[in-house]
């Protein structure tokens, strides 16, 4: 019998379910663990030291439960902690980064908006990525949108609420060729971004991250299609909480 592999995913909260949802399409049947760090969400306004500690606790908990590869389904944790995680663990650790490279490749010389958490926006990793992919003079516009993390955690997806928040922090009259959603929580709002920026490609890094996972571990992963949810390490058994996670996965199938 083929050895069954369990794949761990983690995020500060429910954002990582947008990546898990992509994995469910690509590697159906695999056994998955999803760790939401509900005790510490949001990460996007915390210090690097805190984020590294939270990320190590998450990967420890996932490994204790048998994860043989871990997807850091969080741009912020990747930006701050991926180096520390790869030093500490020998299993494959897949990180994610804002889809700056595809935006630059598909729209050379055009205007790009990159949205992420304040920590990702300030982080060296994003600036290095931009330097590698954009020429001097045509830099993307950067926007830290912590309010979208709160709206996603509160399941507030109605168009008017999201537009009102975005109009308080962005000029919605600006036109872009691409809008990069550089935070997994933001993917839940891709329908709103499409409506507000109808001429723009709305890009996220989810498919690229799952492709990388499949490259590393293969696309045929035998399992029973189980998903175990953890909140900051504690297994989730409350049916209302499981139903909440499932609502986010259901939303991803509709937008
Ligand atoms: N979902 C996370 C990301 O992709 C972080 C959100 C937060 O906790 O601030 O960056």
Boltz pocket constraint, residues with backbone or C-beta under 6 A from the ligand:
constraints:
  - pocket:
      binder: B
      contacts: [[A, 11], [A, 12], [A, 13], [A, 15], [A, 16], [A, 41], [A, 42], [A, 43], [A, 44], [A, 45], [A, 73], [A, 74], [A, 75], [A, 76], [A, 77], [A, 117], [A, 120], [A, 149], [A, 182], [A, 183], [A, 184], [A, 185]]
      max_distance: 6.0
